[in-house]
Amino acid sequence: NIKSHIPSPSARKIIAENNLEISNIIGSGKDGRVTKDDALNSKPSMGSPSTNNDRKETRTKLSMLRRKVAERLVTVKNETAMLTTFNEVDMSSIFDLRSKYKEDFKTKHDVSLGFMSFFTLAVVRALKLFPAVNSMIDGKEMITYEYCDISIAVSGPKGLMVPVIRHAEKMSFKEVETEVKRLAIRARDSKITVDEMTGGTFTISNGGVFGSMLSTPILNPPQSGILGMHNIVERPVAIEGKVEIRPIMYLALSYDHRIIDGKESVGFLVAIKEALENPVELLMNDNIKSSLDL
């Protein structure tokens, strides 16, 4: 029959988008015509199936959380003008501070002096300097927030979760580390609530804990910015004309170019770099013990 194997217009589009081989698709339509459902249910050609019994495959239903995350990620790519800018930061000053005060900090506050407090407070400072990054689009309007609710991406048993540190602009190093610990434990124990994961104005993602050297983090909608932290590696750098080995971390800022200009995005990331490389002056007001509540 002349209509046999001829796809419908919608099926033809799916076949082209997925590089399907039409001769491998059995049409269920009238006179054997390939329908949209036939194309959707078909698999890309992977050669002749193996007759070996040791080549098995497993089909697992995606969890509701995973499906929801997938939908949001695709929405971000399709509905925002996302760009990423990069920089690097010398972590020597933070290393020195942690080495000198981490034991006293742990003893007094029962929580470790990690990197998250430095990054959170550096982000808060930068958001105050560049308020457009602490904004989001609502229809034809831009909403700019005067508070800083910082979402932190953490790994849980059910996948990636992004709980929120509320009013981070009012917190000290101790308070940030305590809240990070509390949220991480709740995520690990699958006790995080929806309310604890909604309403953030900016996100920090730390791929460095998994060994990532560099990445382009995807926006957490409807937010307009996300900072990607990465692993810290000793690298040779030029310091006053001499080569020295320093602990270097690459930073990535993904942002929505619809409301954040290139100048603002670069300035924002430079402000974070400056705060992390000079934390005593810019994050502690030259009073280390008071800032650490020691």
NORWOBEL-V912589 format. One record per residue. N is the residue number from 1. RES is the residue in one letter. SS is DSSP state (h for helix, s for strand, l for the rest). OMEGA is omega in whole degrees, 0 to 359 (NA if undefined). BURIAL is 1 if it has 16 or more other ideal C-beta (glycine too) atoms within 10 Angstrom, else 0. Layout:
N|RES|SS|OMEGA|BURIAL + N|RES|SS|OMEGA|BURIAL
This chain:
1|N|l|185|0 + 2|I|l|181|0 + 3|K|l|182|0 + 4|S|l|178|0 + 5|H|l|176|0 + 6|I|l|183|1 + 7|P|s|172|1 + 8|S|l|180|1 + 9|P|h|180|0 + 10|S|h|178|0 + 11|A|h|180|1 + 12|R|h|179|0 + 13|K|h|180|0 + 14|I|h|179|1 + 15|I|h|181|1 + 16|A|h|182|0 + 17|E|h|185|0 + 18|N|l|178|0 + 19|N|l|180|0 + 20|L|l|177|1 + 21|E|l|187|0 + 22|I|h|181|1 + 23|S|h|180|0 + 24|N|h|183|0 + 25|I|l|178|1 + 26|I|l|182|0 + 27|G|l|180|1 + 28|S|l|181|0 + 29|G|l|180|1 + 30|K|h|181|0 + 31|D|h|177|0 + 32|G|h|181|0 + 33|R|l|179|1 + 34|V|s|181|1 + 35|T|l|178|1 + 36|K|h|180|1 + 37|D|h|178|0 + 38|D|h|180|1 + 39|A|h|180|1 + 40|L|h|183|0 + 41|N|l|181|0 + 42|S|l|178|1 + 43|K|l|174|0 + 44|P|l|181|0 + 45|S|l|179|0 + 46|M|l|181|0 + 47|G|l|180|0 + 48|S|l|180|0 + 49|P|l|181|0 + 50|S|l|177|0 + 51|T|l|179|0 + 52|N|l|181|0 + 53|N|l|183|0 + 54|D|l|178|0 + 55|R|l|184|0 + 56|K|l|176|0 + 57|E|l|182|0 + 58|T|l|179|0 + 59|R|l|182|0 + 60|T|l|180|0 + 61|K|l|178|0 + 62|L|l|177|0 + 63|S|l|178|0 + 64|M|h|179|0 + 65|L|h|181|0 + 66|R|h|179|0 + 67|R|h|180|0 + 68|K|h|178|0 + 69|V|h|180|1 + 70|A|h|179|0 + 71|E|h|182|0 + 72|R|h|181|0 + 73|L|h|179|0 + 74|V|h|179|0 + 75|T|h|180|0 + 76|V|h|182|1 + 77|K|h|185|0 + 78|N|h|190|0 + 79|E|h|178|0 + 80|T|l|174|1 + 81|A|l|189|0 + 82|M|s|174|1 + 83|L|s|178|0 + 84|T|s|175|1 + 85|T|s|189|1 + 86|F|s|173|0 + 87|N|s|177|0 + 88|E|s|182|0 + 89|V|s|175|1 + 90|D|s|186|1 + 91|M|l|185|1 + 92|S|h|183|1 + 93|S|h|179|1 + 94|I|h|176|1 + 95|F|h|181|0 + 96|D|h|180|0 + 97|L|h|181|1 + 98|R|h|180|1 + 99|S|h|184|0 + 100|K|h|190|0 + 101|Y|h|187|1 + 102|K|h|180|0 + 103|E|h|178|0 + 104|D|h|180|0 + 105|F|h|180|1 + 106|K|h|182|0 + 107|T|h|185|0 + 108|K|h|188|0 + 109|H|h|180|1 + 110|D|l|176|0 + 111|V|l|184|1 + 112|S|l|173|0 + 113|L|l|183|1 + 114|G|l|179|1 + 115|F|l|189|1 + 116|M|h|180|1 + 117|S|h|179|1 + 118|F|h|182|1 + 119|F|h|180|1 + 120|T|h|181|1 + 121|L|h|175|1 + 122|A|h|178|1 + 123|V|h|179|1 + 124|V|h|179|1 + 125|R|h|182|1 + 126|A|h|179|1 + 127|L|h|178|1 + 128|K|h|179|0 + 129|L|h|183|0 + 130|F|l|186|1 + 131|P|h|179|0 + 132|A|h|179|1 + 133|V|h|179|1 + 134|N|h|185|1 + 135|S|s|174|1 + 136|M|s|181|1 + 137|I|s|174|1 + 138|D|s|184|0 + 139|G|l|180|0 + 140|K|l|183|0 + 141|E|s|174|0 + 142|M|s|178|0 + 143|I|s|177|0 + 144|T|s|185|0 + 145|Y|l|179|0 + 146|E|l|176|0 + 147|Y|l|182|0 + 148|C|l|173|1 + 149|D|l|189|1 + 150|I|s|175|1 + 151|S|s|178|1 + 152|I|s|181|1 + 153|A|s|179|1 + 154|V|s|180|1 + 155|S|s|178|0 + 156|G|s|181|1 + 157|P|l|181|0 + 158|K|l|180|0 + 159|G|s|182|0 + 160|L|s|175|0 + 161|M|s|184|1 + 162|V|s|177|1 + 163|P|s|188|1 + 164|V|s|171|1 + 165|I|s|184|1 + 166|R|l|177|0 + 167|H|l|179|0 + 168|A|h|181|1 + 169|E|h|180|1 + 170|K|h|188|0 + 171|M|l|174|1 + 172|S|l|177|0 + 173|F|h|181|1 + 174|K|h|183|1 + 175|E|h|178|1 + 176|V|h|181|1 + 177|E|h|178|1 + 178|T|h|181|1 + 179|E|h|177|1 + 180|V|h|179|1 + 181|K|h|181|1 + 182|R|h|181|0 + 183|L|h|179|1 + 184|A|h|178|1 + 185|I|h|179|0 + 186|R|h|177|1 + 187|A|h|179|1 + 188|R|h|182|0 + 189|D|l|179|0 + 190|S|l|180|0 + 191|K|l|179|0 + 192|I|l|179|1 + 193|T|l|179|0 + 194|V|l|180|0 + 195|D|h|181|0 + 196|E|h|182|1 + 197|M|h|181|1 + 198|T|l|174|0 + 199|G|l|179|0 + 200|G|l|179|1 + 201|T|l|180|1 + 202|F|s|184|1 + 203|T|s|171|1 + 204|I|s|179|1 + 205|S|s|183|1 + 206|N|s|176|1 + 207|G|h|181|1 + 208|G|h|180|1 + 209|V|h|178|0 + 210|F|h|178|0 + 211|G|l|181|0 + 212|S|l|179|1 + 213|M|l|184|0 + 214|L|l|180|0 + 215|S|l|173|1 + 216|T|l|183|0 + 217|P|l|180|1 + 218|I|l|181|1 + 219|L|l|176|1 + 220|N|l|188|1 + 221|P|l|4|0 + 222|P|l|180|1 + 223|Q|l|183|1 + 224|S|l|181|1 + 225|G|s|175|1 + 226|I|s|179|1 + 227|L|s|177|1 + 228|G|s|173|1 + 229|M|s|182|1 + 230|H|l|184|1 + 231|N|l|182|1 + 232|I|s|184|1 + 233|V|s|176|0 + 234|E|s|183|0 + 235|R|s|176|0 + 236|P|s|178|0 + 237|V|s|179|0 + 238|A|s|179|0 + 239|I|s|180|0 + 240|E|l|176|0 + 241|G|l|179|0 + 242|K|s|179|0 + 243|V|s|177|0 + 244|E|s|177|0 + 245|I|s|182|0 + 246|R|s|175|1 + 247|P|s|186|0 + 248|I|s|173|1 + 249|M|s|173|1 + 250|Y|s|178|1 + 251|L|s|177|1 + 252|A|s|175|1 + 253|L|s|172|1 + 254|S|s|185|1 + 255|Y|s|179|1 + 256|D|s|186|1 + 257|H|l|178|0 + 258|R|l|181|0 + 259|I|l|179|1 + 260|I|l|180|1 + 261|D|l|180|0 + 262|G|h|180|0 + 263|K|h|180|0 + 264|E|h|182|1 + 265|S|h|180|1 + 266|V|h|179|0 + 267|G|h|178|0 + 268|F|h|182|1 + 269|L|h|177|1 + 270|V|h|178|1 + 271|A|h|177|1 + 272|I|h|179|1 + 273|K|h|181|1 + 274|E|h|181|1 + 275|A|h|181|1 + 276|L|h|180|1 + 277|E|h|178|0 + 278|N|l|187|0 + 279|P|h|183|1 + 280|V|h|181|0 + 281|E|h|190|0 + 282|L|h|180|1 + 283|L|l|185|1 + 284|M|l|180|1 + 285|N|l|178|0 + 286|D|l|178|0 + 287|N|l|188|0 + 288|I|h|186|1 + 289|K|h|178|0 + 290|S|h|180|0 + 291|S|h|179|1 + 292|L|l|181|1 + 293|D|l|181|0 + 294|L|l|NA|0
